[in-house]
Each structure stands twice: as structure tokens, then as C-alpha cells.
Amino acid sequence: MTRWLAAIPVYNEVGTVQSVLDEVVKYAPNVLAVDDGSSDGTAEVLDGRSDISVIHHPKNRGYGAALQTAFDYAIEEGYEILVTLDCDGQHQPKRIPRFVAACQNADIVSGSRYLKTYSGDSVPPAERLFINRTVTKRINDTFHMNLTDAFCGFKAYRTSALEQLRITVDGYAMPLELWAQVAMLGLRVLEIPVPLIYLDLSRSFGGSLDDGRVRLNHYNQVIDESILAMQERGFGLPSPVAASCGGECC
């Protein structure tokens, strides 16, 4: 029997955290919430639950940092698979078992909001859609992948793959460092469809990154720096034949 964990990065989600966790525990036998320095009462809500594990960051460090904590916890506790999903209600916990099942044949299973159209799908904000498409194309062109959604936070990871990663990006650009490392390590990737649900139209990406042009430049810089870091580790860019991506996206 595969031992697996569902983990949720949480920052100031007092309005949704209880209902999201109520659903997650229906589908996951082990649940971790990583509170990234919340100041709105979220921490107290988490500490009031006895059916999940909780790790608190003393101060807000960023989305990527919360995921790094979840990665470390899954490895240290001996889980074979880690599923991550967001706490704002855009990811449906009922889909968790499918991610776990798909991860039996892949190192990374990533949700895609653009592989399939679901009834009731949201209309994505134009700027975010443009940035997602632009960055996804860059990743595909650079690493010979066939992703359709570079930023979906609904994922499943084999911890044997996580042990090979060296994630350092603390903010929202963390997935781009992830894709560079995954591609250059030759890990197996599978993309599966999830509904397109946008509930956080006013999300701040932090200071100047709320400007789409600045954010896109930052994302490209993270990709460049991630490639250089992997080359320093002795890994080269994959060739078209060697690129490893499979399943519904590839």
C-alpha cells in the first residue's frame, strides 16, 4: 500500500481554510497544512483541528517556501507520494485520488486548466493567461516539453523525485525553477486536466510583481538562473529525444 500525504500551503485564508480542509480530509488519509506566517486568524483555525498536521512559519516567506517545507516534511516522514493543492478553493479535493493513482507511473503529475473544458469553467484574467501561455511556451521550447499549464499548483510528486530537487525560489516563480530541474534531471512528467476555477482575481504577487511586465521579466530571469544552477550541478539541457514527458500532455 502506497503511503502518501496531501499538503496545503496556507497564507491568510481564514475565510476558506476550514471548508477546504473539511473536504481534503475526506479524500486523504494524511494531511499537512503549512501556515506561511498568517496574521488573519488562519493559524488559530489550523491549531484548532486534530485531524491534520500543521507547520507554522514564524513569518511570511512565500508560496515556494511553503512548498519547500511540505517537500521536506514528506521526505523526512517517509511518504512515497506528496499531493499539493491550494487553499483558496480553486482545486477540488475530490480529484486528489486521481493524482495519487497517476503518480504510480510518473515522477511529477501536474494539473492543467487548459487540457480540457469543463462546464462552469472560469474566464481567466487576460494578463495572467498571457503570462501563463508565454512562460509555458518558453519552458516547452527550452526543455522540449509539452506542458499546457506551467503554474497549476495541483500536483503530485514522488518523494524519490523530490529528493533530487534543490528548490531555492521562495515566491510564486518556484514552479519555473521546478520545471527546469525536472527537465534537466530527466524526470517523468504527466499532465492531467482539472477545471479552470479562478477565485483570487485580486491576488497580489508582491510589490512590483503586480505589474505584469515586471512579473514576466522576473519569471524569465528565474528560468535563466535555474538553467545555470543545473549546469553547475553537471546537468545539460535535454535533447528533443531525451526529454521526458508522458501521458495526456505529451
C-alpha positions as CSV (number, residue, x, y, z in Angstrom):
1,M,0.0,0.0,0.0
2,T,1.4,3.3,-1.1
3,R,1.9,5.8,1.8
4,W,1.0,9.3,0.7
5,L,0.4,12.8,2.0
6,A,-1.7,15.8,0.9
7,A,-0.2,19.2,1.8
8,I,-1.7,22.7,1.5
9,P,0.3,25.9,1.7
10,V,-1.8,28.5,3.6
11,Y,-1.4,32.2,4.0
12,N,-4.2,34.4,5.3
13,E,-7.0,32.1,4.2
14,V,-9.3,32.3,7.2
15,G,-12.4,32.5,5.0
16,T,-11.7,29.2,3.2
17,V,-9.3,27.1,5.2
18,Q,-11.8,25.3,7.3
19,S,-14.1,24.3,4.4
20,V,-11.2,23.3,2.2
21,L,-9.7,21.1,4.9
22,D,-13.1,19.6,5.6
23,E,-13.1,18.3,2.0
24,V,-9.4,17.3,1.8
25,V,-9.6,15.0,4.9
26,K,-12.4,13.1,3.1
27,Y,-10.0,12.0,0.4
28,A,-6.6,12.0,2.0
29,P,-5.6,9.8,5.0
30,N,-2.7,12.2,6.0
31,V,-2.9,15.9,5.6
32,L,-0.4,18.7,6.3
33,A,-1.1,22.4,6.4
34,V,1.9,24.8,6.1
35,D,0.9,28.1,7.6
36,D,3.2,30.7,5.9
37,G,3.0,33.3,8.7
38,S,-0.7,34.1,8.5
39,S,-1.9,37.0,10.6
40,D,-5.7,36.9,10.0
41,G,-6.7,34.1,12.4
42,T,-5.8,31.2,10.0
43,A,-3.1,29.9,12.3
44,E,-5.6,29.6,15.2
45,V,-8.1,27.8,12.9
46,L,-5.4,25.3,12.0
47,D,-4.3,24.7,15.5
48,G,-7.9,24.0,16.5
49,R,-8.0,20.9,14.2
50,S,-6.9,17.5,15.5
51,D,-7.2,15.7,12.1
52,I,-4.3,17.3,10.4
53,S,-0.6,18.1,11.0
54,V,0.4,21.8,11.0
55,I,3.8,23.5,10.5
56,H,3.9,27.3,11.1
57,H,6.4,29.6,9.5
58,P,7.1,32.4,12.1
59,K,6.8,35.0,9.3
60,N,5.6,35.1,5.7
61,R,8.2,33.6,3.4
62,G,6.3,32.9,0.2
63,Y,4.4,30.2,-1.7
64,G,7.6,28.4,-2.8
65,A,8.9,28.4,0.7
66,A,5.7,26.8,2.0
67,L,6.0,24.1,-0.6
68,Q,9.7,23.5,0.2
69,T,8.6,22.9,3.8
70,A,6.0,20.4,2.6
71,F,8.6,18.7,0.4
72,D,11.0,18.3,3.3
73,Y,8.3,17.0,5.6
74,A,7.1,14.4,3.1
75,I,10.7,13.1,2.7
76,E,11.5,13.1,6.4
77,E,8.3,11.3,7.3
78,G,8.9,8.6,4.7
79,Y,5.9,9.2,2.4
80,E,6.1,7.8,-1.1
81,I,3.9,10.4,-2.8
82,L,3.0,14.0,-1.9
83,V,0.0,15.8,-3.4
84,T,-0.2,19.6,-3.1
85,L,-3.2,21.8,-3.7
86,D,-4.1,25.4,-2.9
87,C,-6.3,26.6,-0.1
88,D,-8.4,29.2,-1.9
89,G,-11.0,26.8,-3.2
90,Q,-9.8,26.6,-6.8
91,H,-8.7,23.0,-6.5
92,Q,-11.3,20.3,-6.0
93,P,-10.1,17.8,-3.3
94,K,-12.3,15.0,-4.8
95,R,-9.6,14.8,-7.5
96,I,-6.8,14.0,-5.1
97,P,-7.1,10.2,-5.6
98,R,-6.7,10.5,-9.3
99,F,-3.4,12.4,-8.8
100,V,-2.1,9.7,-6.5
101,A,-3.1,7.0,-9.0
102,A,-1.4,8.8,-11.9
103,C,1.8,9.3,-9.8
104,Q,2.3,5.5,-9.8
105,N,3.6,5.9,-13.4
106,A,5.3,9.4,-13.2
107,D,7.7,11.3,-11.1
108,I,5.6,14.5,-11.3
109,V,1.9,14.7,-12.1
110,S,0.7,18.3,-12.8
111,G,-2.8,19.6,-13.1
112,S,-3.7,21.6,-16.2
113,R,-6.6,24.0,-16.5
114,Y,-6.2,24.0,-20.3
115,L,-6.2,20.4,-21.3
116,K,-10.0,20.0,-21.1
117,T,-13.0,22.3,-20.9
118,Y,-15.4,21.7,-18.0
119,S,-18.9,23.1,-17.6
120,G,-18.7,26.2,-15.4
121,D,-15.1,27.0,-16.1
122,S,-14.0,30.5,-15.2
123,V,-12.7,33.0,-17.8
124,P,-9.1,33.6,-16.8
125,P,-7.8,37.1,-16.4
126,A,-6.3,38.2,-19.7
127,E,-3.0,39.2,-18.3
128,R,-2.5,36.0,-16.3
129,L,-3.5,33.9,-19.3
130,F,-1.0,35.7,-21.5
131,I,1.8,35.3,-19.0
132,N,1.0,31.6,-18.4
133,R,0.9,30.9,-22.2
134,T,4.2,32.9,-22.7
135,V,6.1,31.2,-19.9
136,T,4.7,27.7,-20.8
137,K,5.8,28.2,-24.4
138,R,9.3,29.2,-23.2
139,I,9.5,26.1,-21.0
140,N,8.4,23.9,-23.8
141,D,10.8,25.4,-26.3
142,T,13.7,25.3,-23.9
143,F,13.3,21.9,-22.4
144,H,11.4,20.1,-25.2
145,M,8.4,19.5,-23.1
146,N,4.7,19.6,-24.0
147,L,3.1,21.3,-21.0
148,T,-0.1,23.3,-21.3
149,D,-0.1,24.9,-17.8
150,A,3.2,25.9,-16.2
151,F,1.6,27.3,-13.0
152,C,-1.1,25.0,-11.7
153,G,-0.5,24.2,-8.0
154,F,-2.4,21.0,-8.0
155,K,0.4,18.4,-8.3
156,A,1.6,15.0,-7.1
157,Y,5.2,14.2,-6.6
158,R,7.1,11.0,-5.9
159,T,9.3,11.8,-3.0
160,S,12.2,9.9,-4.7
161,A,12.0,12.7,-7.3
162,L,11.8,15.4,-4.6
163,E,15.0,14.2,-3.1
164,Q,16.7,15.1,-6.4
165,L,15.5,18.7,-6.4
166,R,17.2,21.7,-4.9
167,I,14.4,24.3,-4.8
168,T,15.5,27.7,-3.7
169,V,12.8,30.1,-5.1
170,D,10.5,31.2,-2.3
171,G,7.9,33.1,-4.2
172,Y,5.3,32.3,-6.9
173,A,8.1,31.7,-9.5
174,M,9.0,28.5,-7.8
175,P,7.3,26.2,-10.4
176,L,9.6,27.6,-13.1
177,E,12.7,26.5,-11.1
178,L,10.9,23.2,-10.6
179,W,10.3,22.7,-14.3
180,A,14.0,23.5,-15.2
181,Q,15.2,21.0,-12.6
182,V,12.7,18.3,-13.6
183,A,13.5,18.6,-17.3
184,M,17.3,18.6,-16.8
185,L,17.2,15.7,-14.4
186,G,15.1,13.7,-17.0
187,L,12.2,13.1,-14.6
188,R,8.9,11.7,-15.9
189,V,6.1,14.2,-16.2
190,L,2.4,13.6,-16.7
191,E,-0.2,16.4,-17.0
192,I,-3.9,15.7,-16.2
193,P,-6.9,18.0,-16.6
194,V,-8.5,20.0,-13.8
195,P,-11.3,22.6,-14.0
196,L,-10.4,26.2,-14.6
197,I,-11.5,28.0,-11.4
198,Y,-10.4,31.5,-10.6
199,L,-11.4,32.8,-7.2
200,D,-8.4,35.1,-6.4
201,L,-8.7,37.8,-9.0
202,S,-7.3,40.4,-6.6
203,R,-4.2,38.3,-5.6
204,S,-1.0,40.3,-5.1
205,F,2.2,38.8,-6.3
206,G,4.2,41.1,-4.1
207,G,5.2,44.7,-4.7
208,S,6.5,45.4,-8.2
209,L,5.5,41.9,-9.4
210,D,1.9,43.0,-9.5
211,D,2.9,44.7,-12.8
212,G,2.5,42.0,-15.4
213,R,5.6,43.1,-17.4
214,V,7.8,43.1,-14.4
215,R,6.4,39.7,-13.4
216,L,7.1,38.2,-16.8
217,N,10.7,39.5,-16.8
218,H,11.1,38.0,-13.3
219,Y,9.8,34.7,-14.5
220,N,12.2,34.6,-17.4
221,Q,15.1,35.5,-15.1
222,V,14.2,32.6,-12.8
223,I,14.3,30.2,-15.7
224,D,17.7,31.5,-16.8
225,E,19.1,31.3,-13.3
226,S,17.7,27.8,-12.8
227,I,19.3,26.6,-16.0
228,L,22.7,28.0,-14.9
229,A,22.3,26.4,-11.5
230,M,21.6,23.0,-13.0
231,Q,24.5,23.3,-15.4
232,E,26.8,24.0,-12.4
233,R,25.5,20.7,-11.0
234,G,26.6,19.0,-14.2
235,F,23.3,18.7,-16.0
236,G,22.7,19.8,-19.5
237,L,19.6,20.9,-21.4
238,P,17.7,17.9,-22.7
239,S,17.6,17.0,-26.3
240,P,14.3,16.5,-28.1
241,V,14.7,12.8,-27.9
242,A,15.8,12.7,-24.3
243,A,13.1,15.0,-23.0
244,S,10.9,13.1,-20.6
245,C,7.2,13.9,-20.5
246,G,4.4,11.4,-21.0
247,G,0.7,10.7,-20.7
248,E,-2.1,13.1,-21.6
249,C,0.1,16.1,-22.2
250,C,2.8,14.6,-24.3
